[in-house]
Amino acid sequence: MKASATVMVTMACLAGCSAPVAQPAPTPEASAQLTRELAGRTAGAPIRCLPRYGSTDVQVIDDWTVLFRQGGTVYVQHPPGGCSGIGSNRNTMVSRIWGNGQVCSGDIQHLVDLSTGIGGGSCVFGPFIPYPRAG
């Protein structure tokens, strides 16, 4: 009986932790910046993985939007549930690349506070939406 009560409490806690977080409306500044970055581009079908990328190929718009550049394509990443703290420019994202050197949907990204070097949370990537140049 005690084991069954423990399992039910654990399941209730996990269900509470997995509740989806609603994405807030972007700030006017974030909207304007994203519009500028995607001007002249058309969204393609989402993809699961990106090949390895350099730190200079990443641009954070806000806690809900990260851009990756490869060649003439910009890939938009909207981490499900957001990536709290990355938009503040106080944290940096640390990716752990495994196996084939790609970063993929489902990969966990860790945040590190730039001033202290202390971990500041994490987020999970979703699909990447490619925006190639139109034409």
N, C-alpha and C positions, 0 to 999 in steps of 0.2 A: 504494500500500500504506500509506504514511504517513498519507494523508488518511483512509483507512478506519479506521485505528487511532485517530485523533483523534476521529472521529465516534463510535466505540464507547465511548471513554472519556467523552466528553461525555454520551452517552446514559446511561451508568451513573451518572454524577454527578447528572444530572437525576432519574433514577429514585430515587436515594437521598434527594434533597431533597424529593421529592413523597410520601414514605411518610406514610401517615395517622398522626396523633397521637391516641392513645387518650385520651378524656376521663376524667379522674380522678373519683372520687366527690366530690360537693360536700361542703364542710365542714358540720357541723351548723348553724352560724350562717347559711351561705348557703342551705341547705335551708329553714330556718325563715323567713328573710326572703322567699324566693320564695313560700313557702306563704302568708304574710301578704299579699303583694302580689296574689296571684291568688285569694284567698278570694272565693267567690261568683261566680266566673267560669268559663266553659267554653271549652275550646280550639276554635277554628274551623279551617277548612282553611288551610294555609300560603299566603301571598301572596308575590309576587316583589318588589314595591316599596312604599315608603311615601312619601307626599308630604313635602315639606320639614318639618322639625321644629325646635323651639327647644332650646337647650342645657338649659333647665330641664325639658324633657320627657323627659330621658334619666336612667336610674338604672342604675348598674353594680352587679350582685350579686357577681360574681367574674370571673375571667379567661375564663369559659366562658358567662356569661349577662349580657345587657344588655337592659333594658326600655325601651320607647319608649311614651309616652302620647299619645293623640290622642282628644279627646272622651272618651267613656266606655269606650274600649277600650285595653287594654294589649297591646302587641306584644312578644313574646319573641324575642330574637335569640340564637342559639347559634352563634357563628362557628365554622365547621369548622376544627379544629385549635386553637381557642381564640384568645385575644387577650392573649398573655403580657404581664403588667405592668399591665393596665388596672385590675385589682381591688385594686391596692395603694394607690389614691388618690394616688399620686405622679405618675402620668401622666394626661394627658387625651387624648381621642380627637378627631382633626381629620378631618372629612369634607369631601371636595371634591365639591361638587354640580355636575353638568354638565347641559346641555340643559334638560330639563323640570323641574328642581328636585327630583327625587325621589332617594332613596337606595334602592339595589336590591341584591338578591342578586348576588354577584360583585363588588360595589364594594370597593375597597381602602380601609381606614381606617388612618390614620397615628396613631401615638402620639407625644406630646411630653412630655418631663419638665417638670413645672410649675416646678421650682426653677431649672433651667438653661436651659430653652427649647430644648434639644437633642432631636432626633428619637430616639425610643426603640423603633423597630420598627414593624410593621404587621400587620394581619390582614385577612381577607376575610370579608364578610358572606355568610350563607346565607339561606334563606327566613325570612320573618317569620311567627310564629304568633300570630294575633289571639286575644285573650281578652276578648270583650265581657262586660258585666255580664249575669248570668243573669236571665231574667225575661221 
